[in-house]
C-alpha cells in the first residue's frame, strides 16, 4: 500500500489532528473543484509545508525530492478520491483522510489520529518509541540508553505504522520509513545496546512479504554497507543467536543468501556463507563458490539439479561476474540463450552480463555462441542496448570496462543502429563512439 510502507512521509515537529482534518477538507475541495491540476497543487503545498516543519532532519530538503513525493501523493489521492476515472463523484472526506493516513504510513485514519494524540503525551509509549527510533538512526547511544531505562516496555514495543517494526529493525536502515533509513558509524554498538536490554533478536516486521528480521534486513541493506559497518552489525546479531536458515527473513520468502544477491549485496552474501548461512545452487553461483556449485551435481557427469535452480544460478553468476561458474554451468547443459526471469522476462545471460559490464562473462558467453541479436520481452532490446544502459548509470566509475563490453558485442555482430550513434551520452564520449564503431 501507498505504494509501499517505506514511502511514509515524515511528520511535522508538532503534528495536530485539527490541522490534518483541515488538510483533508482542503483535499476534498480540490477534488470537487473540477480543476485537473488542483489535487497536484494541494499535494505540492502539503509537501512543502512538511519540509518546513518536519520532525526528522534533512528529509525533503531538496526540491527534486519534494516534487517527486508530491507527484506520488497526488497520484495516490487522485486514484483514491476519483477511482481513477477523473470523476468528482467520489470526492468524500473519508477517502481524503485515508489518503493522508496512508501517506504517513498508517493503515487507517483512526490509527493515524491515535498516533498523533499519543505523540502529544510525552509519557506515552508511542512518544518513547519514536524518540528511540530517532536515537537509533542518529547514533545517539546516550538518549537510547536513557529511554530504555525509563521505558523498559520498549523492548517489545512495535511501531504503529503499517510495517509494525520493532526498534531493532531500525538498525538495518531497511524496510522502515525511508527518512529513517540512515546508518550511523556506531550502529553496531547501538545494536548491542538494544540486544543487551532484551529486545528479541529474531523479531519480525511486516515488510517485503512479512517475516523480516533485523539480520535479514541489514544483510540486504545498502546504507550499512556504504557506511562500512554491515559485517559488524551482522556479527552482533549472530552473536546474540540470530537465525540464518529461515527463508524470508530478508524478504520475499527467499533464502537469506539469495535475498542479499537480489538486493545488490554480494559482499554480505559471501560473508554470510563464510559464517555458515545455508546456500542453494543459485546462491552458491551468485557468490562465486564454484566448489559449492560443483557439489550440487554430486560428481556425476549427467546429474543435474532442478531447472529453475540452474537458470537462477546462471542468471546470478552472469549478474555478478562469476565467469568460472558461468562456464561450468554451460558445460553442464544450461542453454547459453536460456530465458531468464529476474528483473524482467525473456532476457538472456548476455543481456545481464552486458548490463553489469562483466567483460569476462561476456567473452565466455560469446565464445559459446550467445546471440547478440536476442531481444528481451520486457524492453524489446538486444544486449548492446543493455550494455549502454548500464554504462549510462555507472559511467563515472566503470566506464572502461563498458567500452570493452560494447566493442566485443559489436565485434560479434551486434547491430549498431543510427539512434545509438546519435544518443547524446554516447556522442559526448569519444571512447564509446569508437567502441560502437568497432575501433576501441
Secondary structure, DSSP 8 states (H G I E B T S, - for coil): --S-GGG----BTT--HHHHHHHHHHHHHHHHT--TTHHHHHHHHHHHHHHHHBSSTTTT-SHHHHHHHHHHHHHHHHHHHHTTTT-STT--HHHHHHHHHHHTT-SSHHHHHHHHHHHT-TTSHHHHHHHHHHHHHHT-HHHHHHHHHH-GGGGG---SSTT---GGGGGGTSSS-GGG----TTHHHHHHHHHHHT--TT--BS-TTS-B-HHHHHHT-HHHHHTT-HHHHHHHHHHTT---SSTTTTSTT--HHHHHHHTT-HHHHHHHHHTT----HHHHHHTT-HHHHHHTTTT-TT----HHHHHHHHHHHHHTT-HHHHHHHHHTT--TT----TTSSS--HHHHHHHHT-HHHHHHHHHTT--TT---TTT---HHHHHHHHHHHHHHHHHHHHHHHHHHHHHTT----HHHHT-HHHHT-HHHHHHHTT--
